[in-house]
Amino acid sequence: MALSNALQIALMPGDGIGVEVTEACVAVLRPLARRHGLGLDFEDLRAGAMAYRDTGTAMDEATFERAKAADAILLGAMGWPGIRYPDGTEIAPQLDLRFRLGLFAGVRPIRALPGLPTVLADPRAAGIDLVILRESTEGLFAARGRGEIIEDREARDTMVITRATTERLSHFAFDLARRRAEKRGRPGKVTLVDKANVFTGFAFMRKVFYEVAAKHGDVAAGDHYIDAMALDLLRRPWDFDVLPTENMFGDILSDLGAGLIGGMGFAPSADIGEGHAVFQPSHGTAPDIAGKGVANPTAMLLSAALMLDWLASRGAGPAWAEAAAELEAAVDAVFAGGLRTPDIGGKAGTAEVARAVVERLQEGALTA
């Protein structure tokens, strides 16, 4: 994809609160882009459970090709409990994007926002800042659509771990840890999360990981069994930095991590490949609150910040990285200043959060 002054962003709001948080995010991105002189062109693309209900296709080929051609994809959330494929599985075009675009690196930042009450009593919880790096194209998810039911007596799904993908994920992890170390001013560390004591695939994954680690001697490397990590993310999450892991393990740990920082409404994500990337909040479509205007858009805003930073790394220019940093800082500032959303006991709805962030950005423009 050739980047230019005006970048094409494919907007895929999806279903439920995905539509609401996407609208709030765009309301913040437009003035932010004007402030930094960024060229952002948004194109709305329909995909998801409601699209499947209405057309019989969750994401048609024309929509996929337009998303593929964009410079980045910004996705709200997709799926709906009562709308499923004939085999009973959920509608999830976001998974199709990961597989078809080769988005192997699922970046799931887990960071405590300033001023928010922490779930853990230990005062060190206010400094939680780690990244769960979920491999997003294979592992147990490689069995999606390929599972086997044998004579109605047993079902089998096969996990796949390949050298090529593990190498890419591992290099990505060490590069990410190095960048985070430079930004935070402290040494980085990469900790592989696996179950190498039981499964051949994970023993292989660990072997390949340490082969790659040997090429990144400036960054510390370690490993942790998944069950021990589930425990230690509660006992001492402040001790971890970058945690690469298999697809299903990353899916589960992402939710656990989000629980440490206030919930899914504060958990952004990015799925990154060699030439494409999708940015979306880690949460789902939340049917119970959809349409009520109370969804927390913070994860979506922070996902947009990840998008701006990624575009900067792809050659869009330093103004994009500056905008990403300012957006993240504005989000931090409004919560540090006392803003509270319903998911953490407050009353600030979706639009109110967006307005507060925009106002903070405007204040920054006046004092700059």
N, C-alpha and C positions, 0 to 999 in steps of 0.2 A: 504494500500500500504506500503510495507516494504522499507524503504529508505536504500540506500547503498552508498558507496563512489562514484559510478558512477550513476547519476540519469538520468532517461529517460524523455526527454522533447518531447512531441508531438507537432510538428510544423504544423499549419494549416494556410498557407498563404492566402487562399481564393481567392478573386477576385480583379481586379483593382489594386489600390495602395497597397492593402494588401500584394501582392506579393513583391512589391518594399520595403516597410518598414520592412517586415520580413527579407529580404536579408540583409538590412542594419543593422538590430538588431543582426543577427547572426554574422555579420562581427565584431561587437563590443564585443559580448559575448565570442567569442572564445579566443581572447587574454586576456580578463578579467579573464576568467576561468583559463587559464594557469598561470596568475600572482598570483592567490590566491589558486592554487592547487585544483580547483574544477573539479570533474568528471561530464561532461555534454555530454550526448549522444542525438543527435537530430534525430528524425524520421519524415520525411515529409509525411503528410497525406492530401489527396485531398478531399475537400468538398466545397460546395458553389454553386453559380448560374451557373458557367461554367460547373461544374461537373453535375449539373442537366440537362443542355442543351445537354451535350454529352452522358450521360448515362441514363437519366430519373430519377436519384436519387441524391438528394442534399448531402446526407451523408449515405452511405450504412452501414449495420450492422457491417461488418468487420472493417471499419474505426472507427466507434463509439467504438467498443470494444477495439481497440488498443489505442485510446485516453483515454478511461476509465482506462486502465491498466498503463498508464504513470504516472510519479510522478507529472507532471504539464502539462498544455496545454497552448501553446503560439500561439495566433491566430491573424492574420493580420486584415482582414475585409472581410465580405461576403455580396453578393447581387449584383444585377445589374438591373437598371430600366426596361430594355426591356425584362427581363426574369422573368416570374412570374408563380405561380401555376394557375391551371384552375380557381380558385375562385378570381383571381386578386391580391392576397397577394404576398408579396415579398419572395424570397428564403432567409431563415434565419436559417441555421443550428445552429448558435450560440445560438438561443433561445432554440432549442431542447436540446443542451448541458446543459443549465441552468436548464431546467425542469427535464430532465432525470437523471442528476447527483445531483439534489437537491441543486443547488448553490443559496441559498437564500439571501446572502449578496453581493450586488453589490456596491463595494467600488469605489467611484469616487472622487479622490483627486482634489481639485481646489487650486492650489498654484501659486502665481506670481513668475516667475523666475527672478533672479537677473539681472538687467541691461536692461530688456525688457521694452519698453514704455507701460504704463498702459492705459487702456481704460477710466477709471475714472480719473477725474482731481484731486481729493483729494489725497494728498501725502500718506495717509494711505493705498491707494490701493496697494502700493508696498509690503505691508505686508499681503495681502490676503493669507490665509492658512486655508482651511476648507475641510471637506469631506462630500459629499452627499452620504448617505448610502441608496441605492435603493434596496428595497425588490424585488427579481428578479424571483420569482416562482409563484406568485399569483396576487392579486389585479385585475385590469382590464385585465391584460394579461392572466388571467386564462380563458378568453373567447376565446383565440386564437384557431381557428379551430372549435369552438363550437357556434359561433354566429347564430342567427336565423332570417331569413327573412320571414315575415308573409304576404302571399298573395300579395307580391310586393307593400305593402302599408306602412310597417314599418320594422325596423331592431332592434334587441335587442342583447346586449352583457351584460353579468352578471359579476360583480365584486365579488371577493371572498377574505375575510379577515379571517384567522383562528387564534385561540389562540396559537397553537403550533408554527407557523411560526413567529407571532408577538413577542412571548416570546424569540425565538432564535435571532431574529433581534435586539431586545432591549438589551439583554445581550451582544451581539456582539458590539452594539453601545457604551455601557458603558465601556466595556473592551478596545475598541479602543480609546475612549476619555482618559482613564487612561494611556494608553501607550503613547499617544501623549502628555499628560501633563508632563510625566516623561522626554520625549525627548526635549520638548520645554521649560521646566522650568516654566510653568505657569498653572493655574487651567484649567481643561477641563470642557466642558459643552455639554450635549446632548439635542437637541431641536427637538422634534417630529413635522413633517410637515404633516398636515391632513386637513380635511374639516368636523370636528366633529360637527359643528353647523348645518349641513344640512343632512348628511348621517349617517344612523344607523351603517354601517360598520366602519366608521371612529370614531364614538363615542365609539364603542367597542374596536377599535385599541388603542385609547387613554386610555381607562380604563386599558387594559392589560399592556400598556407601563408604567403607573404609579405604577402598582403592581410590576413590575420588578424594576423600579427606586427605590422603597423603600428598595430593597436589595443591592443597590449601593449608600449608603448614602454619600460616599466620593466624588461623582461626581454630580455636579449640573444638574438638569433636568428642562426642560421647554417645551412649545409647541407653535406652530405658525400655523395659517391657511395658506393654499397654496397660496392664492391670496396675502396675506400680505407678505409672504416670497418672492414671485416674485418681489414685490416692494422693500423689504428691502435688497435683494441681490444686488440691484443697489444703494440703499441709504447708507447701512452700512455693507457690506459683512465681514469686518474685525471684527465684533462683534460675529461671529458665529464660531462654532467648528465642531461638528458632527451632521449631520442632517438626521436621519432615516425617511424614507417616503415610501409610497405605490409605486408600480411598475411604473405606468404611470406618476405620479408626479415626480418620480426620473428621469425618461427618459427626461422629459421636463426641469427640473431644471439643469440637467447635462449639457445640451447645453447652457443654460443661463449662468451657472457658467463658462463654457469654454470661452464664449464670453468676460468675465471679464479679462482673463489672456492671450489673444492673439489669441484665436480660438481653434478649435478642434485638431489642430496639437500639442497642448501642454497639452491635457487632457488624462491621462492614466486611466486605470480601471482594476479592478479585480472582478471576480465573484467567491465567496468562499462558500463552503459548509462544511459539517462535515468531509469529507475525500477527496474531490477533489477541484480543482480550475482551472479557465480559466483566462488568462491574455491577455488583448487586448487594443489597443487604442480605445477611445470613438468614433472616427470618422468612416465614412463609406468608400466605395470603390472609391469615387470621380471620376466617369467616365470622367469628363471634363479634368482632368490632368493625368489620368492613362497612363503609358507608356512614359511619358515625362521626367522622372527623376527629377521632381521638388517637389515631395511630401515631406512634413515635417515628418521625422521619430521620432521626439522627444517624442511624446506620446507613441510610441512603445517602445522606449528605457526606458522610465520611467515605463512602464508596466512591462518590464523585470526586473527592479529593484524591483518592488513589488513582482514579482515571486521569486526572490532570497531571499528576506526577508521572504516571506511565507515559503519557503523551510527550511530556518534556524529555523523558529518557529516550524517546524514539526520534528526537530531533526537532520537536515543535518549538523549542526555545526556552530560555530561562524564565520568561514571564509566566509560562504555564506552571513551572515548579513553584514560583512565588505565589501564584494564585492558589495552588494546592495547599501550601503552608498557611496562607492567610485564612482559607476556608476552615481548615482544621483548628486554627487558633481562635477563630470566631465562635465555632461550636464549643470549644473549651470555655471560652469567656462567658457565654450566656448561661451555661450550667454552673460555672464557678460563681456567677452572680446571683444564683438562686432559682433559675428557671427549673421547673419540675413538670414532667409529663405524667399522664395517668398510670403508666406502667410502673412508676416508682413513687406513687402516692400523690402526685401533683394534679394540676388541672389544665396545663398548657396543651392544647390540641395541635393537630398537624400544621394548620396554617399559622398558628401563633408561634410555633417554633421557627418556621421559615421566616416570618416577619422579624423575630428577635435576632436571627442570624444576619439578615439583610441590614437591619439597623446597626448592628455591631460593625459590619463591613463599612457602612457609611461613616460611622464614627471614626473608624480607622483611616478612611480617606480624608477626613477633615483634619486629622492630627498628623498625617504623614508629612 
